[in-house]
C-alpha cells in the first residue's frame, strides 16, 4: 500500500520547494482519516507537511487544488471520473 501511495505522489518531488505540502480534506471523517494517513506517511519520509486543510466539497477542493491552495487531495476514483466527465 505504501509503495502505491508514493508511486502516485512522485510528481511532488518535481514541485517541491521550501513550503510545507498542504493536504486537502473534505469535511467528513473518512476524508480526514485518509488525509492524516497520507500526512503521516509523507512525514515519515522526511516531507514537511501541514495538518489537513479543510477545503469543502468536491468542487471546492478541486478548485483549491487548481488554484494552488492545496498540493494534494485524497479522492475516490469514481468521484474523479465523474468530476472530469469520464463517467456517466
Secondary structure, DSSP 8 states (H G I E B T S, - for coil): -HHHHHHHTTHHHHH--SS-B-EEEESSHHHHHHHHHHHHHHHHTT--B-S-EEEESHHHHHHHHHHTS-SEE---HHHHHHHTT---
